[in-house]
Amino acid sequence: MSRPNPLRTETGYSQASTLTPSVIESQYIKMLLAQEHISLTYNLLAAGATWLMLGGFIVLPGSFGSLGKIVDQKVSDEALKAALKLAIDHVPVLYVGTACSLLALIVLFCLWLRWRMNYVWLRTNIFVPGFLNSSLGVLASLVNIFLVNGGQFNRRSRIVLYVVSGICGGYLVLLVIYVVIIDRAAKKHEAQHGKHGAGKRGEGRLKEPAPDHEALKTDQI
């Protein structure tokens, strides 16, 4: 009869074996744990920068393109209409939007430079929201062009559409690259320490022990 193992768990291997330094020193686990030690300030900076970029390239230029048309439809006084159109033509809204977007890109680049080794944090806080916001920007630009301006492409609408589409494409490429890198790190960790799942309510659970844990289970029987 085999001796009982006090460290034996339902997963088939000892609790002590799950706490070995090799688990903690896994690249994937270290990136996950490091996220908890990154200040909330950096998360807020990343979120603010992505929204600033969206506002700079989409909200301001998108509303700018329709102001002249709104003035023609709503203002009947010719003198007032001429004055409003003159003010609209001299308001550098496009330049303000460009400045906001450039500032946002600089902040995001600094955040990438600061936390460039934590691929999980970069994916979650920069690339995913950046891709979603820039995709929304492309959609908003197309809606503004075809529904508000009647499908007419002018110089400013082309600039906005090309720039936002380029940013969206860049985010997509970077997101795919980092997803592949993270997936490789996760598979390497799973091969050494088993496959884990989210569980029913996010509590986490071991779905499939690693081969060495199966061997340990057999030896302990």
Stockholm file with secondary structure:
# STOCKHOLM 1.0

chainA/1-221         MSRPNPLRTETGYSQASTLTPSVIESQYIKMLLAQEHISLTYNLLAAGATWLMLGGFIVLPGSFGSLGKIVDQKVSDEALKAALKLAIDHVPVLYVGTACSLLALIVLFCLWLRWRMNYVWLRTNIFVPGFLNSSLGVLASLVNIFLVNGGQFNRRSRIVLYVVSGICGGYLVLLVIYVVIIDRAAKKHEAQHGKHGAGKRGEGRLKEPAPDHEALKTDQI
#=GR chainA/1-221 SS CCCCCTTBCTTSSBTGGGGCHHHHTCHHHHHHHHHTTSCHHHHHHHHHHHHHHHIIIIIHHHHHHHHHHHHHHHCCCHHHHHHHHHHHHHCCHHHHHHHHHHHHHHHHHHHHHHTTTCHHHHIIIIIHHHHHHHHHHHHHHHHIIIIISTTCCCHHHHHHHHHHHHHHHHHHHHHHHHHHHHHHHHHHHHHHHCEEECCSSSCCEEEECCHHHHHHHHHHC
#=GC SS_cons         CCCCCTTBCTTSSBTGGGGCHHHHTCHHHHHHHHHTTSCHHHHHHHHHHHHHHHIIIIIHHHHHHHHHHHHHHHCCCHHHHHHHHHHHHHCCHHHHHHHHHHHHHHHHHHHHHHTTTCHHHHIIIIIHHHHHHHHHHHHHHHHIIIIISTTCCCHHHHHHHHHHHHHHHHHHHHHHHHHHHHHHHHHHHHHHHCEEECCSSSCCEEEECCHHHHHHHHHHC
//
